[in-house]
Amino acid sequence: MPEEELTLDQIRKMAAEIGMTRLSDEHLKQLLRATKAARVRREVLAADLGPADEPAHVYTLDTGGSR
């Protein structure tokens, strides 16, 4: 089911909720575009990735250095 289309007023409210109250209309438009792009990417990734695709973070300890 597709999500409803975001509006500039919804973005303004979202920004205000997180303390971003001094954004200009141009900044709000940029935030709107970025939010839409992030949602599209999230949908694509959710469809294509499974738990086995999660990146593995590997850390090593350098034992050759002096203290």
PDBQT receptor file of N, H, CA, C and O in Angstrom, charges set to zero:
ATOM      1  N   MET A   1       0.843  -1.173   0.000  1.00  0.00    +0.000 N 
ATOM      2  CA  MET A   1       0.000   0.000   0.000  1.00  0.00    +0.000 C 
ATOM      3  C   MET A   1       0.888   1.236   0.000  1.00  0.00    +0.000 C 
ATOM      4  O   MET A   1       1.701   1.393   0.911  1.00  0.00    +0.000 OA
ATOM      5  N   PRO A   2       0.765   2.117  -0.984  1.00  0.00    +0.000 N 
ATOM      6  CA  PRO A   2       1.634   3.287  -1.058  1.00  0.00    +0.000 C 
ATOM      7  C   PRO A   2       1.332   4.289   0.049  1.00  0.00    +0.000 C 
ATOM      8  O   PRO A   2       0.184   4.485   0.447  1.00  0.00    +0.000 OA
ATOM      9  N   GLU A   3       2.399   4.914   0.530  1.00  0.00    +0.000 N 
ATOM     10  H   GLU A   3       3.332   4.754   0.207  1.00  0.00    +0.000 HD
ATOM     11  CA  GLU A   3       2.262   5.932   1.552  1.00  0.00    +0.000 C 
ATOM     12  C   GLU A   3       1.672   7.193   0.944  1.00  0.00    +0.000 C 
ATOM     13  O   GLU A   3       1.873   7.471  -0.239  1.00  0.00    +0.000 OA
ATOM     14  N   GLU A   4       0.947   7.955   1.749  1.00  0.00    +0.000 N 
ATOM     15  H   GLU A   4       0.784   7.730   2.709  1.00  0.00    +0.000 HD
ATOM     16  CA  GLU A   4       0.398   9.205   1.226  1.00  0.00    +0.000 C 
ATOM     17  C   GLU A   4       1.530  10.168   0.909  1.00  0.00    +0.000 C 
ATOM     18  O   GLU A   4       2.601  10.105   1.512  1.00  0.00    +0.000 OA
ATOM     19  N   GLU A   5       1.289  11.043  -0.023  1.00  0.00    +0.000 N 
ATOM     20  H   GLU A   5       0.419  11.094  -0.513  1.00  0.00    +0.000 HD
ATOM     21  CA  GLU A   5       2.292  12.002  -0.472  1.00  0.00    +0.000 C 
ATOM     22  C   GLU A   5       2.569  13.030   0.626  1.00  0.00    +0.000 C 
ATOM     23  O   GLU A   5       1.640  13.575   1.223  1.00  0.00    +0.000 OA
ATOM     24  N   LEU A   6       3.831  13.287   0.883  1.00  0.00    +0.000 N 
ATOM     25  H   LEU A   6       4.586  12.845   0.398  1.00  0.00    +0.000 HD
ATOM     26  CA  LEU A   6       4.222  14.289   1.869  1.00  0.00    +0.000 C 
ATOM     27  C   LEU A   6       3.964  15.689   1.339  1.00  0.00    +0.000 C 
ATOM     28  O   LEU A   6       4.105  15.945   0.143  1.00  0.00    +0.000 OA
ATOM     29  N   THR A   7       3.590  16.580   2.223  1.00  0.00    +0.000 N 
ATOM     30  H   THR A   7       3.475  16.371   3.194  1.00  0.00    +0.000 HD
ATOM     31  CA  THR A   7       3.390  17.974   1.858  1.00  0.00    +0.000 C 
ATOM     32  C   THR A   7       4.405  18.841   2.591  1.00  0.00    +0.000 C 
ATOM     33  O   THR A   7       5.040  18.403   3.550  1.00  0.00    +0.000 OA
ATOM     34  N   LEU A   8       4.543  20.054   2.132  1.00  0.00    +0.000 N 
ATOM     35  H   LEU A   8       4.026  20.410   1.353  1.00  0.00    +0.000 HD
ATOM     36  CA  LEU A   8       5.463  20.993   2.763  1.00  0.00    +0.000 C 
ATOM     37  C   LEU A   8       5.020  21.298   4.196  1.00  0.00    +0.000 C 
ATOM     38  O   LEU A   8       5.863  21.485   5.074  1.00  0.00    +0.000 OA
ATOM     39  N   ASP A   9       3.722  21.351   4.439  1.00  0.00    +0.000 N 
ATOM     40  H   ASP A   9       3.038  21.199   3.726  1.00  0.00    +0.000 HD
ATOM     41  CA  ASP A   9       3.227  21.589   5.798  1.00  0.00    +0.000 C 
ATOM     42  C   ASP A   9       3.581  20.438   6.739  1.00  0.00    +0.000 C 
ATOM     43  O   ASP A   9       3.916  20.666   7.901  1.00  0.00    +0.000 OA
ATOM     44  N   GLN A  10       3.507  19.200   6.238  1.00  0.00    +0.000 N 
ATOM     45  H   GLN A  10       3.235  19.015   5.293  1.00  0.00    +0.000 HD
ATOM     46  CA  GLN A  10       3.890  18.053   7.054  1.00  0.00    +0.000 C 
ATOM     47  C   GLN A  10       5.380  18.098   7.377  1.00  0.00    +0.000 C 
ATOM     48  O   GLN A  10       5.781  17.779   8.496  1.00  0.00    +0.000 OA
ATOM     49  N   ILE A  11       6.196  18.489   6.410  1.00  0.00    +0.000 N 
ATOM     50  H   ILE A  11       5.870  18.748   5.501  1.00  0.00    +0.000 HD
ATOM     51  CA  ILE A  11       7.637  18.599   6.627  1.00  0.00    +0.000 C 
ATOM     52  C   ILE A  11       7.929  19.713   7.631  1.00  0.00    +0.000 C 
ATOM     53  O   ILE A  11       8.790  19.561   8.498  1.00  0.00    +0.000 OA
ATOM     54  N   ARG A  12       7.217  20.825   7.513  1.00  0.00    +0.000 N 
ATOM     55  H   ARG A  12       6.517  20.948   6.809  1.00  0.00    +0.000 HD
ATOM     56  CA  ARG A  12       7.386  21.939   8.462  1.00  0.00    +0.000 C 
ATOM     57  C   ARG A  12       7.074  21.475   9.883  1.00  0.00    +0.000 C 
ATOM     58  O   ARG A  12       7.802  21.806  10.819  1.00  0.00    +0.000 OA
ATOM     59  N   LYS A  13       5.992  20.709  10.046  1.00  0.00    +0.000 N 
ATOM     60  H   LYS A  13       5.401  20.440   9.285  1.00  0.00    +0.000 HD
ATOM     61  CA  LYS A  13       5.615  20.192  11.356  1.00  0.00    +0.000 C 
ATOM     62  C   LYS A  13       6.660  19.208  11.871  1.00  0.00    +0.000 C 
ATOM     63  O   LYS A  13       7.037  19.254  13.041  1.00  0.00    +0.000 OA
ATOM     64  N   MET A  14       7.129  18.314  10.994  1.00  0.00    +0.000 N 
ATOM     65  H   MET A  14       6.822  18.277  10.043  1.00  0.00    +0.000 HD
ATOM     66  CA  MET A  14       8.150  17.340  11.371  1.00  0.00    +0.000 C 
ATOM     67  C   MET A  14       9.422  18.061  11.821  1.00  0.00    +0.000 C 
ATOM     68  O   MET A  14      10.022  17.685  12.828  1.00  0.00    +0.000 OA
ATOM     69  N   ALA A  15       9.834  19.084  11.090  1.00  0.00    +0.000 N 
ATOM     70  H   ALA A  15       9.347  19.390  10.272  1.00  0.00    +0.000 HD
ATOM     71  CA  ALA A  15      11.035  19.834  11.436  1.00  0.00    +0.000 C 
ATOM     72  C   ALA A  15      10.855  20.544  12.780  1.00  0.00    +0.000 C 
ATOM     73  O   ALA A  15      11.777  20.573  13.595  1.00  0.00    +0.000 OA
ATOM     74  N   ALA A  16       9.692  21.106  13.007  1.00  0.00    +0.000 N 
ATOM     75  H   ALA A  16       8.943  21.082  12.345  1.00  0.00    +0.000 HD
ATOM     76  CA  ALA A  16       9.426  21.803  14.273  1.00  0.00    +0.000 C 
ATOM     77  C   ALA A  16       9.471  20.835  15.453  1.00  0.00    +0.000 C 
ATOM     78  O   ALA A  16       9.927  21.200  16.537  1.00  0.00    +0.000 OA
ATOM     79  N   GLU A  17       9.002  19.605  15.251  1.00  0.00    +0.000 N 
ATOM     80  H   GLU A  17       8.631  19.309  14.371  1.00  0.00    +0.000 HD
ATOM     81  CA  GLU A  17       8.995  18.606  16.316  1.00  0.00    +0.000 C 
ATOM     82  C   GLU A  17      10.404  18.234  16.771  1.00  0.00    +0.000 C 
ATOM     83  O   GLU A  17      10.602  17.827  17.916  1.00  0.00    +0.000 OA
ATOM     84  N   ILE A  18      11.379  18.373  15.877  1.00  0.00    +0.000 N 
ATOM     85  H   ILE A  18      11.218  18.703  14.947  1.00  0.00    +0.000 HD
ATOM     86  CA  ILE A  18      12.756  18.042  16.250  1.00  0.00    +0.000 C 
ATOM     87  C   ILE A  18      13.605  19.289  16.466  1.00  0.00    +0.000 C 
ATOM     88  O   ILE A  18      14.833  19.217  16.511  1.00  0.00    +0.000 OA
ATOM     89  N   GLY A  19      12.929  20.448  16.600  1.00  0.00    +0.000 N 
ATOM     90  H   GLY A  19      11.932  20.507  16.563  1.00  0.00    +0.000 HD
ATOM     91  CA  GLY A  19      13.621  21.673  16.952  1.00  0.00    +0.000 C 
ATOM     92  C   GLY A  19      14.188  22.476  15.802  1.00  0.00    +0.000 C 
ATOM     93  O   GLY A  19      14.925  23.436  16.028  1.00  0.00    +0.000 OA
ATOM     94  N   MET A  20      13.865  22.111  14.583  1.00  0.00    +0.000 N 
ATOM     95  H   MET A  20      13.266  21.332  14.400  1.00  0.00    +0.000 HD
ATOM     96  CA  MET A  20      14.370  22.842  13.415  1.00  0.00    +0.000 C 
ATOM     97  C   MET A  20      13.344  23.895  13.012  1.00  0.00    +0.000 C 
ATOM     98  O   MET A  20      12.689  23.775  11.976  1.00  0.00    +0.000 OA
ATOM     99  N   THR A  21      13.212  24.922  13.837  1.00  0.00    +0.000 N 
ATOM    100  H   THR A  21      13.744  25.019  14.679  1.00  0.00    +0.000 HD
ATOM    101  CA  THR A  21      12.155  25.909  13.652  1.00  0.00    +0.000 C 
ATOM    102  C   THR A  21      12.578  27.106  12.812  1.00  0.00    +0.000 C 
ATOM    103  O   THR A  21      11.735  27.925  12.446  1.00  0.00    +0.000 OA
ATOM    104  N   ARG A  22      13.854  27.225  12.504  1.00  0.00    +0.000 N 
ATOM    105  H   ARG A  22      14.538  26.560  12.802  1.00  0.00    +0.000 HD
ATOM    106  CA  ARG A  22      14.338  28.409  11.782  1.00  0.00    +0.000 C 
ATOM    107  C   ARG A  22      14.667  28.125  10.321  1.00  0.00    +0.000 C 
ATOM    108  O   ARG A  22      15.429  28.873   9.709  1.00  0.00    +0.000 OA
ATOM    109  N   LEU A  23      14.113  27.067   9.756  1.00  0.00    +0.000 N 
ATOM    110  H   LEU A  23      13.494  26.459  10.254  1.00  0.00    +0.000 HD
ATOM    111  CA  LEU A  23      14.375  26.728   8.364  1.00  0.00    +0.000 C 
ATOM    112  C   LEU A  23      13.577  27.633   7.431  1.00  0.00    +0.000 C 
ATOM    113  O   LEU A  23      12.414  27.943   7.688  1.00  0.00    +0.000 OA
ATOM    114  N   SER A  24      14.217  28.047   6.356  1.00  0.00    +0.000 N 
ATOM    115  H   SER A  24      15.162  27.795   6.147  1.00  0.00    +0.000 HD
ATOM    116  CA  SER A  24      13.522  28.836   5.337  1.00  0.00    +0.000 C 
ATOM    117  C   SER A  24      12.677  27.901   4.477  1.00  0.00    +0.000 C 
ATOM    118  O   SER A  24      12.790  26.679   4.573  1.00  0.00    +0.000 OA
ATOM    119  N   ASP A  25      11.832  28.489   3.640  1.00  0.00    +0.000 N 
ATOM    120  H   ASP A  25      11.739  29.481   3.563  1.00  0.00    +0.000 HD
ATOM    121  CA  ASP A  25      11.019  27.663   2.738  1.00  0.00    +0.000 C 
ATOM    122  C   ASP A  25      11.894  26.841   1.798  1.00  0.00    +0.000 C 
ATOM    123  O   ASP A  25      11.560  25.699   1.482  1.00  0.00    +0.000 OA
ATOM    124  N   GLU A  26      13.006  27.409   1.351  1.00  0.00    +0.000 N 
ATOM    125  H   GLU A  26      13.277  28.337   1.607  1.00  0.00    +0.000 HD
ATOM    126  CA  GLU A  26      13.917  26.663   0.474  1.00  0.00    +0.000 C 
ATOM    127  C   GLU A  26      14.516  25.473   1.216  1.00  0.00    +0.000 C 
ATOM    128  O   GLU A  26      14.640  24.388   0.648  1.00  0.00    +0.000 OA
ATOM    129  N   HIS A  27      14.886  25.666   2.476  1.00  0.00    +0.000 N 
ATOM    130  H   HIS A  27      14.785  26.547   2.938  1.00  0.00    +0.000 HD
ATOM    131  CA  HIS A  27      15.422  24.558   3.267  1.00  0.00    +0.000 C 
ATOM    132  C   HIS A  27      14.362  23.479   3.493  1.00  0.00    +0.000 C 
ATOM    133  O   HIS A  27      14.661  22.285   3.451  1.00  0.00    +0.000 OA
ATOM    134  N   LEU A  28      13.141  23.906   3.728  1.00  0.00    +0.000 N 
ATOM    135  H   LEU A  28      12.898  24.875   3.762  1.00  0.00    +0.000 HD
ATOM    136  CA  LEU A  28      12.057  22.935   3.906  1.00  0.00    +0.000 C 
ATOM    137  C   LEU A  28      11.820  22.136   2.626  1.00  0.00    +0.000 C 
ATOM    138  O   LEU A  28      11.542  20.938   2.686  1.00  0.00    +0.000 OA
ATOM    139  N   LYS A  29      11.927  22.789   1.474  1.00  0.00    +0.000 N 
ATOM    140  H   LYS A  29      12.153  23.762   1.425  1.00  0.00    +0.000 HD
ATOM    141  CA  LYS A  29      11.786  22.077   0.205  1.00  0.00    +0.000 C 
ATOM    142  C   LYS A  29      12.904  21.060   0.018  1.00  0.00    +0.000 C 
ATOM    143  O   LYS A  29      12.671  19.958  -0.478  1.00  0.00    +0.000 OA
ATOM    144  N   GLN A  30      14.121  21.431   0.417  1.00  0.00    +0.000 N 
ATOM    145  H   GLN A  30      14.310  22.326   0.820  1.00  0.00    +0.000 HD
ATOM    146  CA  GLN A  30      15.252  20.498   0.340  1.00  0.00    +0.000 C 
ATOM    147  C   GLN A  30      15.024  19.314   1.269  1.00  0.00    +0.000 C 
ATOM    148  O   GLN A  30      15.296  18.173   0.897  1.00  0.00    +0.000 OA
ATOM    149  N   LEU A  31      14.527  19.577   2.478  1.00  0.00    +0.000 N 
ATOM    150  H   LEU A  31      14.306  20.505   2.780  1.00  0.00    +0.000 HD
ATOM    151  CA  LEU A  31      14.229  18.506   3.429  1.00  0.00    +0.000 C 
ATOM    152  C   LEU A  31      13.129  17.595   2.892  1.00  0.00    +0.000 C 
ATOM    153  O   LEU A  31      13.178  16.380   3.083  1.00  0.00    +0.000 OA
ATOM    154  N   LEU A  32      12.152  18.172   2.231  1.00  0.00    +0.000 N 
ATOM    155  H   LEU A  32      12.113  19.159   2.076  1.00  0.00    +0.000 HD
ATOM    156  CA  LEU A  32      11.080  17.388   1.623  1.00  0.00    +0.000 C 
ATOM    157  C   LEU A  32      11.636  16.449   0.552  1.00  0.00    +0.000 C 
ATOM    158  O   LEU A  32      11.296  15.266   0.518  1.00  0.00    +0.000 OA
ATOM    159  N   ARG A  33      12.492  16.981  -0.322  1.00  0.00    +0.000 N 
ATOM    160  H   ARG A  33      12.769  17.942  -0.295  1.00  0.00    +0.000 HD
ATOM    161  CA  ARG A  33      13.098  16.144  -1.377  1.00  0.00    +0.000 C 
ATOM    162  C   ARG A  33      13.955  15.032  -0.763  1.00  0.00    +0.000 C 
ATOM    163  O   ARG A  33      13.904  13.887  -1.214  1.00  0.00    +0.000 OA
ATOM    164  N   ALA A  34      14.733  15.365   0.251  1.00  0.00    +0.000 N 
ATOM    165  H   ALA A  34      14.775  16.294   0.617  1.00  0.00    +0.000 HD
ATOM    166  CA  ALA A  34      15.597  14.373   0.892  1.00  0.00    +0.000 C 
ATOM    167  C   ALA A  34      14.784  13.293   1.593  1.00  0.00    +0.000 C 
ATOM    168  O   ALA A  34      15.142  12.116   1.548  1.00  0.00    +0.000 OA
ATOM    169  N   THR A  35      13.697  13.688   2.237  1.00  0.00    +0.000 N 
ATOM    170  H   THR A  35      13.406  14.645   2.274  1.00  0.00    +0.000 HD
ATOM    171  CA  THR A  35      12.847  12.718   2.931  1.00  0.00    +0.000 C 
ATOM    172  C   THR A  35      12.182  11.769   1.940  1.00  0.00    +0.000 C 
ATOM    173  O   THR A  35      12.104  10.564   2.180  1.00  0.00    +0.000 OA
ATOM    174  N   LYS A  36      11.705  12.318   0.832  1.00  0.00    +0.000 N 
ATOM    175  H   LYS A  36      11.768  13.297   0.638  1.00  0.00    +0.000 HD
ATOM    176  CA  LYS A  36      11.092  11.467  -0.199  1.00  0.00    +0.000 C 
ATOM    177  C   LYS A  36      12.117  10.476  -0.762  1.00  0.00    +0.000 C 
ATOM    178  O   LYS A  36      11.809   9.299  -0.945  1.00  0.00    +0.000 OA
ATOM    179  N   ALA A  37      13.327  10.954  -1.033  1.00  0.00    +0.000 N 
ATOM    180  H   ALA A  37      13.577  11.911  -0.884  1.00  0.00    +0.000 HD
ATOM    181  CA  ALA A  37      14.375  10.085  -1.571  1.00  0.00    +0.000 C 
ATOM    182  C   ALA A  37      14.739   8.998  -0.576  1.00  0.00    +0.000 C 
ATOM    183  O   ALA A  37      14.934   7.846  -0.964  1.00  0.00    +0.000 OA
ATOM    184  N   ALA A  38      14.833   9.346   0.696  1.00  0.00    +0.000 N 
ATOM    185  H   ALA A  38      14.674  10.282   1.011  1.00  0.00    +0.000 HD
ATOM    186  CA  ALA A  38      15.172   8.357   1.726  1.00  0.00    +0.000 C 
ATOM    187  C   ALA A  38      14.098   7.284   1.834  1.00  0.00    +0.000 C 
ATOM    188  O   ALA A  38      14.410   6.106   2.009  1.00  0.00    +0.000 OA
ATOM    189  N   ARG A  39      12.840   7.683   1.730  1.00  0.00    +0.000 N 
ATOM    190  H   ARG A  39      12.586   8.640   1.588  1.00  0.00    +0.000 HD
ATOM    191  CA  ARG A  39      11.743   6.704   1.802  1.00  0.00    +0.000 C 
ATOM    192  C   ARG A  39      11.771   5.753   0.605  1.00  0.00    +0.000 C 
ATOM    193  O   ARG A  39      11.544   4.553   0.758  1.00  0.00    +0.000 OA
ATOM    194  N   VAL A  40      12.048   6.284  -0.575  1.00  0.00    +0.000 N 
ATOM    195  H   VAL A  40      12.233   7.259  -0.700  1.00  0.00    +0.000 HD
ATOM    196  CA  VAL A  40      12.131   5.429  -1.768  1.00  0.00    +0.000 C 
ATOM    197  C   VAL A  40      13.280   4.429  -1.611  1.00  0.00    +0.000 C 
ATOM    198  O   VAL A  40      13.116   3.240  -1.888  1.00  0.00    +0.000 OA
ATOM    199  N   ARG A  41      14.434   4.913  -1.168  1.00  0.00    +0.000 N 
ATOM    200  H   ARG A  41      14.568   5.878  -0.943  1.00  0.00    +0.000 HD
ATOM    201  CA  ARG A  41      15.593   4.014  -0.979  1.00  0.00    +0.000 C 
ATOM    202  C   ARG A  41      15.303   2.957   0.064  1.00  0.00    +0.000 C 
ATOM    203  O   ARG A  41      15.681   1.797  -0.105  1.00  0.00    +0.000 OA
ATOM    204  N   ARG A  42      14.635   3.341   1.144  1.00  0.00    +0.000 N 
ATOM    205  H   ARG A  42      14.328   4.283   1.282  1.00  0.00    +0.000 HD
ATOM    206  CA  ARG A  42      14.304   2.383   2.204  1.00  0.00    +0.000 C 
ATOM    207  C   ARG A  42      13.393   1.288   1.665  1.00  0.00    +0.000 C 
ATOM    208  O   ARG A  42      13.576   0.114   1.986  1.00  0.00    +0.000 OA
ATOM    209  N   GLU A  43      12.408   1.666   0.845  1.00  0.00    +0.000 N 
ATOM    210  H   GLU A  43      12.259   2.620   0.585  1.00  0.00    +0.000 HD
ATOM    211  CA  GLU A  43      11.505   0.671   0.265  1.00  0.00    +0.000 C 
ATOM    212  C   GLU A  43      12.249  -0.292  -0.636  1.00  0.00    +0.000 C 
ATOM    213  O   GLU A  43      12.005  -1.498  -0.594  1.00  0.00    +0.000 OA
ATOM    214  N   VAL A  44      13.158   0.228  -1.453  1.00  0.00    +0.000 N 
ATOM    215  H   VAL A  44      13.357   1.207  -1.487  1.00  0.00    +0.000 HD
ATOM    216  CA  VAL A  44      13.930  -0.620  -2.360  1.00  0.00    +0.000 C 
ATOM    217  C   VAL A  44      14.824  -1.565  -1.571  1.00  0.00    +0.000 C 
ATOM    218  O   VAL A  44      14.890  -2.756  -1.874  1.00  0.00    +0.000 OA
ATOM    219  N   LEU A  45      15.507  -1.046  -0.568  1.00  0.00    +0.000 N 
ATOM    220  H   LEU A  45      15.453  -0.078  -0.322  1.00  0.00    +0.000 HD
ATOM    221  CA  LEU A  45      16.393  -1.888   0.239  1.00  0.00    +0.000 C 
ATOM    222  C   LEU A  45      15.622  -2.946   1.000  1.00  0.00    +0.000 C 
ATOM    223  O   LEU A  45      16.067  -4.089   1.098  1.00  0.00    +0.000 OA
ATOM    224  N   ALA A  46      14.476  -2.580   1.537  1.00  0.00    +0.000 N 
ATOM    225  H   ALA A  46      14.114  -1.652   1.457  1.00  0.00    +0.000 HD
ATOM    226  CA  ALA A  46      13.682  -3.547   2.296  1.00  0.00    +0.000 C 
ATOM    227  C   ALA A  46      13.248  -4.717   1.411  1.00  0.00    +0.000 C 
ATOM    228  O   ALA A  46      13.127  -5.847   1.885  1.00  0.00    +0.000 OA
ATOM    229  N   ALA A  47      13.017  -4.447   0.140  1.00  0.00    +0.000 N 
ATOM    230  H   ALA A  47      13.115  -3.529  -0.246  1.00  0.00    +0.000 HD
ATOM    231  CA  ALA A  47      12.581  -5.499  -0.771  1.00  0.00    +0.000 C 
ATOM    232  C   ALA A  47      13.735  -6.400  -1.195  1.00  0.00    +0.000 C 
ATOM    233  O   ALA A  47      13.527  -7.583  -1.462  1.00  0.00    +0.000 OA
ATOM    234  N   ASP A  48      14.956  -5.852  -1.262  1.00  0.00    +0.000 N 
ATOM    235  H   ASP A  48      15.125  -4.890  -1.045  1.00  0.00    +0.000 HD
ATOM    236  CA  ASP A  48      16.081  -6.598  -1.812  1.00  0.00    +0.000 C 
ATOM    237  C   ASP A  48      17.020  -7.215  -0.773  1.00  0.00    +0.000 C 
ATOM    238  O   ASP A  48      17.769  -8.133  -1.106  1.00  0.00    +0.000 OA
ATOM    239  N   LEU A  49      17.002  -6.747   0.449  1.00  0.00    +0.000 N 
ATOM    240  H   LEU A  49      16.393  -6.001   0.719  1.00  0.00    +0.000 HD
ATOM    241  CA  LEU A  49      17.965  -7.210   1.437  1.00  0.00    +0.000 C 
ATOM    242  C   LEU A  49      17.321  -8.122   2.472  1.00  0.00    +0.000 C 
ATOM    243  O   LEU A  49      16.173  -7.937   2.876  1.00  0.00    +0.000 OA
ATOM    244  N   GLY A  50      18.092  -9.098   2.877  1.00  0.00    +0.000 N 
ATOM    245  H   GLY A  50      19.025  -9.249   2.549  1.00  0.00    +0.000 HD
ATOM    246  CA  GLY A  50      17.675  -9.978   3.953  1.00  0.00    +0.000 C 
ATOM    247  C   GLY A  50      18.658  -9.872   5.107  1.00  0.00    +0.000 C 
ATOM    248  O   GLY A  50      19.647  -9.148   5.006  1.00  0.00    +0.000 OA
ATOM    249  N   PRO A  51      18.407 -10.574   6.192  1.00  0.00    +0.000 N 
ATOM    250  CA  PRO A  51      19.307 -10.495   7.346  1.00  0.00    +0.000 C 
ATOM    251  C   PRO A  51      20.749 -10.894   7.023  1.00  0.00    +0.000 C 
ATOM    252  O   PRO A  51      21.681 -10.371   7.635  1.00  0.00    +0.000 OA
ATOM    253  N   ALA A  52      20.943 -11.797   6.088  1.00  0.00    +0.000 N 
ATOM    254  H   ALA A  52      20.186 -12.222   5.591  1.00  0.00    +0.000 HD
ATOM    255  CA  ALA A  52      22.299 -12.228   5.731  1.00  0.00    +0.000 C 
ATOM    256  C   ALA A  52      23.079 -11.139   5.003  1.00  0.00    +0.000 C 
ATOM    257  O   ALA A  52      24.301 -11.235   4.884  1.00  0.00    +0.000 OA
ATOM    258  N   ASP A  53      22.404 -10.116   4.518  1.00  0.00    +0.000 N 
ATOM    259  H   ASP A  53      21.412 -10.037   4.614  1.00  0.00    +0.000 HD
ATOM    260  CA  ASP A  53      23.071  -9.022   3.817  1.00  0.00    +0.000 C 
ATOM    261  C   ASP A  53      23.564  -7.930   4.756  1.00  0.00    +0.000 C 
ATOM    262  O   ASP A  53      24.167  -6.955   4.309  1.00  0.00    +0.000 OA
ATOM    263  N   GLU A  54      23.315  -8.085   6.046  1.00  0.00    +0.000 N 
ATOM    264  H   GLU A  54      22.825  -8.877   6.408  1.00  0.00    +0.000 HD
ATOM    265  CA  GLU A  54      23.754  -7.094   7.025  1.00  0.00    +0.000 C 
ATOM    266  C   GLU A  54      25.279  -7.051   7.041  1.00  0.00    +0.000 C 
ATOM    267  O   GLU A  54      25.919  -8.102   7.082  1.00  0.00    +0.000 OA
ATOM    268  N   PRO A  55      25.874  -5.854   7.009  1.00  0.00    +0.000 N 
ATOM    269  CA  PRO A  55      27.336  -5.789   7.001  1.00  0.00    +0.000 C 
ATOM    270  C   PRO A  55      27.927  -6.304   8.314  1.00  0.00    +0.000 C 
ATOM    271  O   PRO A  55      27.392  -6.066   9.397  1.00  0.00    +0.000 OA
ATOM    272  N   ALA A  56      29.017  -6.998   8.185  1.00  0.00    +0.000 N 
ATOM    273  H   ALA A  56      29.452  -7.191   7.306  1.00  0.00    +0.000 HD
ATOM    274  CA  ALA A  56      29.712  -7.506   9.371  1.00  0.00    +0.000 C 
ATOM    275  C   ALA A  56      30.841  -6.550   9.714  1.00  0.00    +0.000 C 
ATOM    276  O   ALA A  56      31.697  -6.266   8.877  1.00  0.00    +0.000 OA
ATOM    277  N   HIS A  57      30.842  -6.063  10.924  1.00  0.00    +0.000 N 
ATOM    278  H   HIS A  57      30.146  -6.294  11.604  1.00  0.00    +0.000 HD
ATOM    279  CA  HIS A  57      31.896  -5.160  11.377  1.00  0.00    +0.000 C 
ATOM    280  C   HIS A  57      32.969  -5.995  12.070  1.00  0.00    +0.000 C 
ATOM    281  O   HIS A  57      32.698  -6.698  13.044  1.00  0.00    +0.000 OA
ATOM    282  N   VAL A  58      34.175  -5.906  11.557  1.00  0.00    +0.000 N 
ATOM    283  H   VAL A  58      34.395  -5.335  10.766  1.00  0.00    +0.000 HD
ATOM    284  CA  VAL A  58      35.270  -6.711  12.085  1.00  0.00    +0.000 C 
ATOM    285  C   VAL A  58      36.309  -5.777  12.679  1.00  0.00    +0.000 C 
ATOM    286  O   VAL A  58      36.763  -4.838  12.024  1.00  0.00    +0.000 OA
ATOM    287  N   TYR A  59      36.678  -6.038  13.911  1.00  0.00    +0.000 N 
ATOM    288  H   TYR A  59      36.309  -6.800  14.443  1.00  0.00    +0.000 HD
ATOM    289  CA  TYR A  59      37.673  -5.217  14.587  1.00  0.00    +0.000 C 
ATOM    290  C   TYR A  59      38.877  -6.103  14.904  1.00  0.00    +0.000 C 
ATOM    291  O   TYR A  59      38.725  -7.272  15.261  1.00  0.00    +0.000 OA
ATOM    292  N   THR A  60      40.068  -5.531  14.769  1.00  0.00    +0.000 N 
ATOM    293  H   THR A  60      40.190  -4.582  14.479  1.00  0.00    +0.000 HD
ATOM    294  CA  THR A  60      41.283  -6.259  15.111  1.00  0.00    +0.000 C 
ATOM    295  C   THR A  60      42.085  -5.451  16.124  1.00  0.00    +0.000 C 
ATOM    296  O   THR A  60      41.977  -4.227  16.188  1.00  0.00    +0.000 OA
ATOM    297  N   LEU A  61      42.876  -6.146  16.901  1.00  0.00    +0.000 N 
ATOM    298  H   LEU A  61      42.964  -7.141  16.849  1.00  0.00    +0.000 HD
ATOM    299  CA  LEU A  61      43.712  -5.520  17.897  1.00  0.00    +0.000 C 
ATOM    300  C   LEU A  61      45.146  -5.575  17.414  1.00  0.00    +0.000 C 
ATOM    301  O   LEU A  61      45.673  -6.653  17.135  1.00  0.00    +0.000 OA
ATOM    302  N   ASP A  62      45.776  -4.427  17.314  1.00  0.00    +0.000 N 
ATOM    303  H   ASP A  62      45.348  -3.551  17.540  1.00  0.00    +0.000 HD
ATOM    304  CA  ASP A  62      47.171  -4.367  16.900  1.00  0.00    +0.000 C 
ATOM    305  C   ASP A  62      48.043  -4.693  18.108  1.00  0.00    +0.000 C 
ATOM    306  O   ASP A  62      48.143  -3.898  19.043  1.00  0.00    +0.000 OA
ATOM    307  N   THR A  63      48.676  -5.876  18.081  1.00  0.00    +0.000 N 
ATOM    308  H   THR A  63      48.595  -6.521  17.321  1.00  0.00    +0.000 HD
ATOM    309  CA  THR A  63      49.486  -6.310  19.228  1.00  0.00    +0.000 C 
ATOM    310  C   THR A  63      50.957  -5.990  19.026  1.00  0.00    +0.000 C 
ATOM    311  O   THR A  63      51.764  -6.312  19.899  1.00  0.00    +0.000 OA
ATOM    312  N   GLY A  64      51.338  -5.382  17.935  1.00  0.00    +0.000 N 
ATOM    313  H   GLY A  64      50.683  -5.120  17.227  1.00  0.00    +0.000 HD
ATOM    314  CA  GLY A  64      52.738  -5.115  17.662  1.00  0.00    +0.000 C 
ATOM    315  C   GLY A  64      53.236  -3.768  18.193  1.00  0.00    +0.000 C 
ATOM    316  O   GLY A  64      54.441  -3.514  18.166  1.00  0.00    +0.000 OA
ATOM    317  N   GLY A  65      52.361  -2.919  18.662  1.00  0.00    +0.000 N 
ATOM    318  H   GLY A  65      51.382  -3.126  18.684  1.00  0.00    +0.000 HD
ATOM    319  CA  GLY A  65      52.752  -1.595  19.114  1.00  0.00    +0.000 C 
ATOM    320  C   GLY A  65      53.256  -1.583  20.548  1.00  0.00    +0.000 C 
ATOM    321  O   GLY A  65      53.034  -2.528  21.304  1.00  0.00    +0.000 OA
ATOM    322  N   SER A  66      53.938  -0.503  20.914  1.00  0.00    +0.000 N 
ATOM    323  H   SER A  66      54.118   0.265  20.299  1.00  0.00    +0.000 HD
ATOM    324  CA  SER A  66      54.421  -0.368  22.290  1.00  0.00    +0.000 C 
ATOM    325  C   SER A  66      53.385   0.392  23.104  1.00  0.00    +0.000 C 
ATOM    326  O   SER A  66      52.514   1.073  22.564  1.00  0.00    +0.000 OA
ATOM    327  N   ARG A  67      53.506   0.253  24.416  1.00  0.00    +0.000 N 
ATOM    328  H   ARG A  67      54.213  -0.300  24.855  1.00  0.00    +0.000 HD
ATOM    329  CA  ARG A  67      52.566   0.937  25.331  1.00  0.00    +0.000 C 
ATOM    330  C   ARG A  67      53.177   2.138  25.940  1.00  0.00    +0.000 C 
ATOM    331  O   ARG A  67      52.530   2.827  26.729  1.00  0.00    +0.000 OA
TER     332      ARG A  67
